[in-house]
Amino acid sequence: MTTNLTDYKHISIDHRGVPIIAGSTLKVIDLVMAQIAYGWTPEEIHINHRDLSMSQIHSALAYYWGSSVCVR
């Protein structure tokens, strides 16, 4: 269950304070770590996470790379 939205349309903060992709249980950090580990483009992330829209993927990446706070 999410507690609040962020300034990013598709990113919510769950009850533990962890940023997740809204409408899913996927943590932003898990998506970013997969991108780093496999060198995936946003399109390749989408191929491997068909349940996410391209907007959700781009929002998660922008949230992570644009955030000045520690993303867990």
Buried (B, 14 or more C-beta within 10 A) or exposed (E): EBEEEBEBEBBBBBEEEBBBBBEBEBBBBBBBEBBEEEEBEBEBBBEEBEEBBEEBBBBBBEBBEEBEEEBE
